Amino acid sequence: MSLKLLTRLWSVISPDRRLEWKKAREREFILAANSLKTLSVTDRGGMSIDPEELREQIVALREQLKHLVHNRSA
């Protein structure tokens, strides 16, 4: 059996009844985690990432979203 067939069978047997926004949020998280270059997962389920990569992404996102923040000094 292929993984696709097993996935379809499982979705019929046990459908995901979560709200759509929760499913979408989980998909967004998975995409974000998969985009990390230095993410590594141990055989016991632990995760690690280079803190410098996180810092670079946070700085880049702050720059992209700074128009959403109201500047009090202005």
C-alpha positions as CSV (number, residue, x, y, z in Angstrom):
1,M,0.0,0.0,0.0
2,S,1.2,3.5,-0.7
3,L,1.3,6.2,1.8
4,K,-1.2,8.2,-0.2
5,L,-3.7,5.4,0.0
6,L,-3.1,4.9,3.8
7,T,-3.6,8.6,4.3
8,R,-6.9,8.6,2.5
9,L,-8.1,5.5,4.4
10,W,-7.1,7.1,7.7
11,S,-9.0,10.3,6.9
12,V,-12.2,8.3,6.2
13,I,-11.8,6.3,9.4
14,S,-10.8,9.2,11.6
15,P,-11.6,12.6,10.0
16,D,-10.0,15.7,11.3
17,R,-12.7,17.7,13.0
18,R,-10.6,20.7,14.0
19,L,-11.7,24.1,12.9
20,E,-10.3,25.2,9.6
21,W,-8.3,28.1,11.1
22,K,-6.5,25.6,13.4
23,K,-5.6,23.4,10.5
24,A,-4.4,26.3,8.5
25,R,-2.3,27.5,11.4
26,E,-0.7,24.1,11.8
27,R,0.1,24.0,8.0
28,E,1.7,27.4,8.3
29,F,3.9,26.2,11.2
30,I,5.0,23.1,9.3
31,L,5.9,25.2,6.2
32,A,7.9,27.6,8.4
33,A,9.7,24.8,10.2
34,N,10.5,23.1,6.9
35,S,12.0,26.4,5.6
36,L,14.6,26.5,8.4
37,K,18.0,25.5,7.0
38,T,19.7,24.5,10.2
39,L,16.8,22.6,11.8
40,S,17.8,19.1,13.0
41,V,15.7,16.5,14.7
42,T,17.1,13.8,16.9
43,D,15.9,10.2,16.9
44,R,14.2,10.9,20.3
45,G,12.2,13.8,18.9
46,G,14.5,16.7,20.2
47,M,15.0,19.7,17.9
48,S,17.8,22.2,17.5
49,I,18.5,25.1,15.3
50,D,21.3,27.6,14.9
51,P,20.3,30.7,16.9
52,E,21.9,32.9,14.4
53,E,19.5,31.7,11.7
54,L,16.6,32.5,14.0
55,R,18.0,36.0,14.7
56,E,18.4,36.7,11.0
57,Q,14.8,35.7,10.3
58,I,13.4,37.7,13.2
59,V,15.3,40.8,12.0
60,A,14.1,40.3,8.4
61,L,10.5,39.8,9.5
62,R,10.6,42.9,11.8
63,E,11.7,44.9,8.8
64,Q,9.0,43.6,6.6
65,L,6.2,44.2,9.2
66,K,7.4,47.5,10.8
67,H,4.6,49.3,8.9
68,L,2.1,47.6,11.2
69,V,3.6,49.1,14.4
70,H,2.5,52.5,15.6
71,N,5.5,54.7,16.5
72,R,4.6,56.5,19.8
73,S,7.3,59.1,19.3
74,A,5.9,60.3,16.0
